[in-house]
Structure formats: C-alpha cells, structure tokens
Amino acid sequence: MAGQAVGNYTIGRPLVGGLICGLILGDLQLGIACGVAMQLVYIALVTPGGTVSADVRAISYIGIPLAMVAIASQGLNPLGGSAANLAKSVGTLVGTVGTVLYYAVATMNLVWQSFGWKDVHNGKLNKLTAVNFG
C-alpha cells in the first residue's frame, strides 16, 4: 500500500484510516472518533525487523468501518466513552485476526518460494513469473 513511508506509516494508521472511512461512509465525526480511539492503542506501534504485533492496516480499513457500523447501530454517542471502548475492542480483535492472517500468507509464500528455487536450480527461469503470482 504505497510503500513503507507513505503507506504503512501514514495512510495505514488508524487516525488517517478513520478520516478516509468517515468520508466514504458519510459520517466524518464518527470515523475520526473511531480512528482516534484506535490510534491511542497503537500510537507507539513500531515494527523493528519486520515483526508484526498487530496489523494496523487491517485495524484501519476493516476495524474502523466495522466499529462505525456497530456504534451507529447501537445508537451510541460517537464522542462518548462507550463508543471509544467499542471501537478499541473491535480494533483489537481485527488487528489480532489480521496478524494471524498475515503470518498465514507469509507461510504460504514459503511454499511458493520453494517452487521458485526448484525452477532456478533446474534453469527454468521463465517459470519464476508464475511463482510471483502464485
């Protein structure tokens, strides 16, 4: 998503995700409120060495819309404590599931990588394109 500097560390953060989701879903105040609540939880999230403790992009673009729908359906005040707690709960759940799925994809990529190495050793370099899209 637009590279590390712009994508992961800017567009992929909950505060920006809340703004974008609020614009798309037509409730800017609720989107920003959900984004702020989730950003407070993950504000110090740093991923040294590629570790992923929570998938912030999943939180931003799956968790925030889900939280917005849940808050609106419950009739909660977007700026109230109950709405913030609901948003944090949904964000934490989605972030955890997103992390599990991230590592599942990384594990599956190891399978495709083994196919690629076999093709390299056999001199079939034209098959590497298929491995990239595997």
HELIX and SHEET records of a PDB file:
HELIX    1   1 GLY A    3  ILE A   11  3                                   9    
HELIX    2   2 PRO A   14  LEU A   25  1                                  12    
HELIX    3   3 LEU A   28  TYR A   42  1                                  15    
HELIX    4   4 PRO A   48  GLY A   50  5                                   3    
HELIX    5   5 VAL A   56  ALA A   58  1                                   3    
HELIX    6   6 ILE A   59  GLY A   63  3                                   5    
HELIX    7   7 ILE A   64  GLN A   74  1                                  11    
HELIX    8   8 GLY A   81  HIS A  121  1                                  41    
HELIX    9   9 LEU A  125  LYS A  127  5                                   3    
HELIX   10  10 LEU A  128  ASN A  132  1                                   5    
END                                                                             
